[in-house]
Amino acid sequence: MSGQAKIPWVIKYRPKKINDVVNQEEAKAKILDWLKKWPNVAKKALLLYGPPGCGKTSLVEAIASELGYELLEMNASDFRRKEDIERIAMRASTIQSLFASSKKKLILLDEVDGVANKEDVGGLEAIEHLVKITKVPVIMTANNPWDQKLRILRDIAEFVQFKKLEKRDLMKLLQHICIAENIQCNEDALEYIIARAEGDARAAINDLQAVGEGFSEVTLERAKALLRPRDKERDPFETLKLLFSSRYAWQARNVLSQSQLDYEQLKLWLEENIPYQYTNLEDICRAYEALSKADVYLGRIVKSGDWDLLAYAMDLMSAGIALAAVNNPRDKDKWTKYSFPQRISMMAKLKEVRGIREDLSTILARHLHISTSTAKSDVIPVLKVIFTSNTEYAAKLALSLGLSEKMIEILAGPNKHAVLNHYKKLKELLEKRAAEALAERVVRQETKKEESEMKKSKEKKEAKDLLSFAKK
């Protein structure tokens, strides 16, 4: 077997040009338009999202190759620490090209949802800082951008959705590879491989190579014999789509067994999206009744610790909701744009506010020699009155206490802009005075030094004159 045959087919047949990437015309247009306008864009980074194997990374590489970008590609599975991002990506984003001063640069942070683990301390914050200071375009990819840990990236990047690849696209791709590899393709075998891949081109090509490499024909019998069942996690949007379209209880249960959502997240996603999927009021009521009963079971689990009740809750959240569309069953098959749960977003914001309040109470407790609980219950309410009624005095207090701008925003509420303006002016004035005082101190030190040197010089001269006189 030649060295060429040993190359993985996913690499060998990776798209070389933009047009080689199939079924992503909207994504192509959006990315190319953004690159053309950069840096005059609303957000300095793109976040490409979609199911695995739909062409996110391949399209960026094809764009870089075809449009002459020098591509710095970092895979989050390998570069997950803050130090790696700062050492490589930030340096590349602020200096000239490594190879040619005239060549444009493009940074690709692949699989950023792999940075959201506990061991990757500071990784997401480093990416946020990179996007803020970058002088070159930054593109990120993720399978599930709705992970709550990626909220920091959703605020700084423009989203570009990639569609799941259709059967005809994968069939055309696999047939092209079979022709190139001189392999006879049985259509039923290719359909089996495509069905297993579920829109993932990378998985389909790997399966085709496993079945066809070294043989002259790809058959259904050989595919079934060689390919093992694949476990695949579904993102929240795919989970909801399959759950709502389920016509049998067992189908709905199977959807949850392969979902990225846990039972608490699933409850919030269903609560948000039931009215978008179902239009009949009675169907909506039935769905919410099933969800409320599931919530009762989940509450009893917390109180009693009896996890056997979870099976009942999951049945209600899957089969109970999937079979609620009785009056208008056509709702099960309609296309629906699902929404990210607002309660999750609100909880994340409240968590941030609670953290700021904790830091504020710690500062107040240290300055006033009181407990943090007393600072929360007695001092913060008084400060809120001051910050909303006397903005200039509030700015002086904030500066003397060393409060951050986030703390000022929480205390001042609707008057936050006025307080912050006074705060910034006072801060600039103090910094100016400090600089002037420092300059004055330096001048005094230099003057003292000159006077000291002049005095020493005078003393030396007097000593020299006295010695000369004595010799006479």
N, C-alpha and C positions, 0 to 999 in steps of 0.2 A: 504494500500500500504506500502510495507516495505521500510526501510531507503535506501536499495540498489537501489530500483527503482527510488528514488528521485535524485540520482546522475546524473548530465548531461551526456548524452551519449558521448559527445566529450571528456570528462575526463575519463569516464569509459572504453572507447575503444581506448584511446590514445596509440600509439605504445610503447611497452615496450622494444623491441629489434631493432637493426639496420635493420634487414631483414624485420621487420614489416612495415617499411616505403616503400611505393610502388613507382615505376616509377622514381626513382632518383638515379640510379646506378652511373652515372658520378659524381654527387655531392658527394655521399658517398665516392667514391674512392679518390676524390680530398681532402676532409676534413680529411679523415683518414691518407692519405699520408702526409698532412701538419702537423697534430698532431704528427705523428711519427718522423718527422724531427725537430720539434720545440725544441730549439730556433734557429736552423740553417736553417732559412727560409729567403726568400727575404723580406717579410713583416710580421710584428709580429701580424697582425690581419687579419681575414677573414670577408668579407661582403657578406652574403648570400642574394640573391635577387630573387624574383619571385612573382607571383600572390598570393593573400591571400588563405590560406587553402591548400597549396601544400606540406606542411610538413617541413618547415624550422626549426621552433622551436622544433617540435616533434623529428626531427632527432638529433638535438644537445642534447636534453634530453636523448634520447635513447643511444647515444654514451657515454654520461657521466655515465649513469647507467651501461652499459655493460662493459665499459673499466675502471671503478673504479675512475672516476673523481669526486671531490667535486665541484658541480656546484653552482656558484653564479649567479642567474638570476635577471636581472633588466629590467622591462618593462618601456619604455620611457614615456608611458602614466601616470605612477605614479612617476618616478624619472627623472624629466626633467631639474632640475636646476643644475647649476655648483656645488653648495654646496653638493647636494645629490651624484653626481658622485664622487667628491673628498672624501667625508666622507665614502662612502661604497666601491665603486669599486677600487679606488686607494689604499685604506688601504688593501683590500683583495689581490691586485696584488703584494704587496711588503712585506707581512708578511707570516709566516708559516700558514699551515692549521688550521682552527678553531677547528677541532675535532681530527685529527690524523696527526702527523708530517710526516708520510710516504705517506699520500694520496695526489695524484695529484690534482691540482685545475684548474678550467676552468671558465672564466667569459663570460656570455652571455648578451649582451645589445640588447634587443628585440625591434623591431619597432623604429629604430633610426631616421626614417623620421618623427617621432612624436616630435623630439627635435628641429626641424628646425623652430620654431615659435618665434615671437618677444619677447614673455614673457620668453622664455628659454634662458636668456642672459648668454653667456659664456658656454652653455652646450656642443656644438660641439667642442669648444676649449679645454674644460676639457677632452673630449673623446680623442682628438688628443694627449694631454699631457699624458693621461693614457696609450695609445698605445706606446708612446716613452719610458716610464719608466717601463712598466710592466715586471714582471718576470714570468708571467704565460700566457698561450694562451688567446687571446681575440677574441670572435666571435660576429659579429653584424648581425642583420637581417633588411631588408627593403623591402617594396613592390615596391617602385620606387626609385632606387638609382641614377637616372639621374636628379632628382630635383637639380637645380643649387645651392640651399642652402647646399647640401651635398657634394659639390666639395671637401671640406677640408678632408672628409672621403675617397673619391675615391683615393686620393693621398697616403694614408697611409695603405690601405687595399687591399688584393688580392680578386678578385671577384670570386664568385661561383654561377652559375646560376641554379635555380630550374625550372623544366618544369611544365607547366600546366597539371594537371592530366587528363588522357584520360577517356573516357566513360566506357571502360571495367574495369579500375581500381576502379572507383567509384561503378560500379555495383557489383563487387566482394566484396567490403567493405560493402556496404549496405545489401547485401544478408547474409553476415557473421553476421551482427548485428541482422537481422531479425531472423536468426536461434537461436542465443544466447538468444534473448528476447522471443522466442517461438511465433513469429508473422508470419502469412502467408503473403508472398510477392507476389503481382500481378506485373508482369514485366512491364506492361504499366505505372503503378503508379511510380515505381522506375525510369523508363526512364523520366517521367515528372519531378520528383524531381532532377534528374541528369542534365536535360536540364536547369532547373532554376538555379542550382548551378554554372554552367559554369566553371567547373574544381575546385571549392572550396570545399574540403572535409568537412571542418568545417560547411559550410552552408548546405551541403547535409545531414550531420548527424543531425544537429539541425532540419531541415525540417522533416526528417524521424521520429525523436522523437515527434515532434508536431503532426504528423499524426498518428503514430502507438502506442504511449504510452497510455495504458489504453484500447486498442482495441486488438482484436485477428487477425485482418486482415488490410493490407494496400491496399486501393483501389484508383483508379484514381479519382473517384467521390469525395471521402473524401479529397484527396490531393488538388484538385481544389477548394473545398469549404473552406478548412482551411488555405491554404497558400496564403498570399497576394503577389502582385507584389513586386519585389525587385529592388531598385535603386542600380546600380553598376557602379563605375567609372572605366574606362579602362586606363591602362598605355599607354605611347606613342607608344610602339612597337605594342601592341594589336590594338591601334587606327589605326595605319598605315596599319596593315595587313587587318583589316576589311574594311577600306576605299578603299584601292586599289582593293580588291576582290569584292566590291559592283557592281552589275549589273544594278541596278535601282537608280534613283536620290533619291528616298525616303530612300533607304537603306543607302546611303552615308550620308544623313542628320542625320539619326538616330544615326549613329556612333558618330558624333560630339556631340550629345546631352548627351552622357554618357562618354565623354573623360575628362581626367585630364588636357589636354592642353587647354590654352586659345587661342584666334585667332592669337596673335602675335607669340606664341610658335609654334603653328601649322604651320604657314607660314614658319618658319625656319626649322622645321622638314621635311616638304614637299620639300622645296628648296634643302635640302641635299640629300634626298633619292629617288626623282623621277628617276634619272638615274640608280639607283640600281634595281628598280622595272621594268621599261620599257626598252626594248632593241631596238625597232624600232625608228628611228630618227624622223619620222613624229609624232609618238605618244608622244615622249618626247617633241617635239615642241608644240604640242597641250596642253599638261599638263602645260608647263611653260607659255604658253600664258594665260591660265586660271588663273594661279597663279599671273602673272603680272597685269592682270586686277583687280584681288582681291586686290592687293597692291595699285592700283590707287584708288579704293574705300576707302581703309583704310586711305590713305593720305587725301582724301577729307573729311573724318570724322573728322580728326585732325584739318583741316583748318576751316571747316564750323560748326562743332559741331552737324551735322545732323546724329544721330545714326540710323536712318531708313535705311541708306545705308549699315549697317553691314549685313543685311540679304542677300544682293546681293554678298557681299564679301564672306560670308560663303557658299553660293550656289556654287560659283566658286571654292572655296577651297575644297569642298566636291564632289558634283556631277560633276563639270567641270573637275576635275582631275581623278575621278573614271571612267568616260566615255571617257577618252582620248585614251584609248587603242583600236583603231579601226583596225589598220593594223595587229596587233599581239595580239588578245584577250587572248591568252594562258598565256601571261605575268601576267595576273591578279591572276592566281592561283599558280604561282611558289613560292617556298620558297625563301625568301630574308633576308639576314642579314642586318638589318637597322643600320645606324650609328648615333651617337650623333652629333648634329649640331656643326660644327667647329666654326661658327660665335658666338654661345653662349659661347664656351670656350674662344675664343679670346676676347670677350667683358668682360668676368670675369677677364682675365689677365690684360686687359687695365684698368679696374676699380681699380685693386690693384695697378697698376703703377701710376695711377692718384692720389690715396690716398697717396702713398709714396712721390710723387712730392709736394703735398700740405704740408705734414709734413716738407719736406726739405725746401720749401720756407718760412715756418713759422720760422724755426731755423735761416735761413739766415737773414730774416727781423729783428729778435730780436738782432742778433749780429751786424748787419750793420746799424741798425736804419733806415730802409727803408720799403716800403710797400711790401706786398707779391707779388703783380702783378709785381713790379719792379724786385724783386728777380727772378721771373719766366722768365721775358723777357730779363733781362740784365745780371744777375749774374750766373744763372745756365748754360747758353751756354758757358760762360768763364770757369766755373769750369769743364765742360766736356772736353774742350781743355786741361786744366791742368792735369786732371785725365787720359787722354789717352796718354799724351806725357811725363809726369814726374811722374812716379809711386811713387817714394820715397817721393817727396814733397807732392804729393796728400795724401799719408798716414798720413803725419804730419798734413795737413789741416783737414782731416777727424777726427783725434784724438782731435785736438784743438776745433773743432766745435761740437764734440759729435755726429757725424753721425752714423747711424746704418749700418750694413753690406748690407742691401737691398738698402739703399741710395747710398752706394759706388758702388754697382753693376750697378745701373742705370747710374751713372755719368761716370764710367770707361769703360762700354761697353765691348769690347773684351779683354781689359787689366785688367778686374776685379780681376782675380786670383793673378796677380802680386801686385796690390794695396792692396788686402786683406792680402797677405803674409807679406808685409811691415807693414801694419796696426797691425796685430796680434803680430809681433815681437816687435814693438814699445810699444804696450799695455802691453805685458809681461814684457818689460824692465822697464816701468813706475811703474807697479805694484810691481816689485821686489825692485825698488828704494824706493817706498813708504813703503814697508814692512821693508826694512833696516832702513829707517829714523824713522819709528815707533819704531823699536827695539832699535835704538840708543837713542831715546827720553826716552824710558822706562829705559834704562841703566843709563842715566844721572839723571833721577828722583830718581832711586834707590841709585845712588852714593850720590846725594844731601841729601837724607834721612839718609844714613849711616853717612855722614859727620856731619849732624845736630845732630844725636843721639850721635856721639862721642864727639862733642863740648859740648853738654848738660852734658854728663857723666864727661867730664874733669872739667867743671864748678862746678858740684856737688862735685867732689873730692877736688878741690881747696877750696871750701867753708867749706868742712868738715875738711880739714887740718888746715885752718885758725881758725876755732872754737876750735879745739883741742889745738892749740898753745896758744890761748887766755886763755884757762882754766889753762894752766900751769903757 
